[in-house]
Amino acid sequence: MKLLNKVTIVFLSALLGFIFFNPANSFGQLDSSSVRNLLEERDKEMKDLLGPKGTEYTQKQRDQLKDIINGIIDYRAMAQQALQTTYDTLSEEQRTEFVDLFSTIIRDQSLNKLDIYRADIKYEQIKVEDSSATVQTLAQLERVRTPVTYNMKYKGESEQWVVTDMIIDDVSTAGSYQRQFQNVIRKKGYNSLLETLRKRAAK
């Protein structure tokens, strides 16, 4: 079973255009214009770091890219949705291990296809309501156009926006993980899923 391979590609594709939100600036105004300005600013920073196609990167640059790509993903929220009721049965220590494994796998694979982060992004609609936001974009890489919607929430304790789900062509990334994980849990149990993730993270 190639667990996570397909959905990881979708997951990384979904990060186009939104991975560049800068939490350090906080956000003095919860409105669509301020969100868009920050997105565009960080998009430029990422593309400057990537350089032209075919660029070779030092380990330091790769670490920087990995941090930017993954820095605002709420892995715990994703894991909780993927595990559903199983999550409630786990101790805090078990939850932490699962989230760590889950995030390690995604982080390690996030640099596999850097060209996707060179896509041109069109921001079609940004809605901010209280501590939630929805960004609808159209990512174009060469001749391929991909509609991507980002669901976000603002975490007051850390004063930053985080991504909780990405919808690509009407397919939910969080929902994809949920279907994969629940299928394994239903057939083989949670321990089998955990062991699979341990092996993948150890590679």
N, C-alpha and C positions, 0 to 999 in steps of 0.2 A: 504493500500500500504506500503510495507516495503522498502521505499526509502533508498538507499545507502547501505543496508545490504550486498547484494551480491557484489557490486562493491567495497565496503570497504574492504572485505576480499581479493579481487584481488589486491586492492591498497596496502594493507599491505604485501601481498606476494611479490609484485613487489619490495618492499623496500629491499629485501634480498640482501646483498652484497654491496649495494651502500649507505646505510644510514650512513656509517662510514667515509665519507669524512670529513676531518677536515679543515674548512675554515680559522681557525685561523692561519694556516701555510701559508696562501695565496698559491701561486704556482709559484716559481721562473722560472720553466720551463713548458711550455705548450706542454708536450709530453706524450705519452702513458705510458712510464715507470714511470714517476713521479706520474701520476694519479694512476697507479696500486699500487705503493708502499704505497701511502696514504690510498687507499682503504683497503689494507691488514692490515695495521697498525690499522686502526679504527675497522676493523672486529674483530681483536683479542681483542681490548678493550671492545667491546660490549659483546663478548662471555665470557670474564672474569667477567664482571659485572653480566651476566645472571647466571653463575654458572651451576651446573648440573640440569638435569630435576627434577622437584619437589621442587626446591628451593623456599622458601617463602621470600618475599621482604618487607622491610620497606617502608613507604610512601616516604621517601627521595629517596630510590633506585628506586621506581616506577616513581617518577618525573624525575629522571636522565634518565631512560630508555625512557620515553616519549619524553624528550627533544632531545635525540640522534636520535630517530626514525623519528621525525617530523622536526628536525631542518633545513633541507636543502630543504624542499619542497616549491616550489613557488606556494602557494595557489592562489594568485591573477591571475597568468597566467592560472592556471587550471580553475578558476572561469570564467575568460574572455572567454576561449574557450567553456566552458559549456553553458554559457548564449548567446554566439554569439551576434547577433545584439541587443538583449535586454540590454546587458551590456552598449552599447553606449547611451541608453536612460536614464540611471540612473545617479543621481547626485553622487558626490564623497562621500557624506555621506551614500547614499544607497549602493554604491559599497563596502564601508568599512564594513557596517553591514553584507552584504552578505558574504564577504570573511571571516569575523570573525566567523559567524555561521558555514560556510563550514569547516573551519579549526578546530573549537571546536569539531564538530562531529567526525572528523577523529582522532584528538588527543585523545579524550575520548575512542575511540574504539581500539586504536593502541596497547593496552596491553592485549587485549582479548585472543590472541593466541601467547604467547611468544615463543613457540617451533619453530615456523617458522623461527625465527632469529638464530636458532642453525644450520641451513642448511649449508652444505659444499658448497662453491662457487668455480666454475671454471671460470676463466676469459678467454674467447675464443678470444675476439678481442676488442681493445680499439682504437678509432680514435679521434684525437683532431685536429680541424681545426678552426683557428682563435679563436673566443669566444664560439665555440660550441664543444661538445664532444658526442660520442656515445660509450656506453659500452655494449658489448654482453656477457652475462654470462649464466652458466648452474648451477642452484641451485638444490642440491640433499638433500632431507630429508627422511631418511630411504630408501625406495625403489622407491620413487617418484622423478623424474627428471623434472624440469621446466625451459625451456629456457626463459630468461628475458633480454630484451634490454632496456637500460636507455638512454633517451635523456636529455641532460643537456645544460645549458648555463652559461656563466661567467658574473656576474653582476659587472661591474666596480665600480659602486658607493659604493657597500658594499664589494668589493674585495672577492667574494666567488662564488663557483659553486652552482647552484641550479638545482633540478630536475624539468623538465617541463612535462615529460610524461614517462610512463613505458609500454612496450609492452610485454605481456605474451602470449605465444602460438599464436602470430599474432593478439592478441586482445589489442587495445590501451586503457589504463586506462582513459586518458583524453577523449577519444572518447566515452567511456562507460558513463561517467558523462554527457557528452553532449547529448547523446541519451535519458538518463533518464530525465534530466532537460527539454529538449526541448519537450519531450512528455507531461510533466505536463503543461508547459507553453502553448502549443498548445491546450490542452483540457480544462484547468481550469484557465490559466493566470498566470502571474508572482507572483501576490499577494498570490495565493494559494501555490505556491512553497515556497515562503518566510515564510508563516505561518507554513508549514510542517517542515521546517528547524528550526524555532524558537522552536517548540515543541520538536523536537529531541534534540536540544542543551540544553534545560531546564531539561532534564531527569537526 
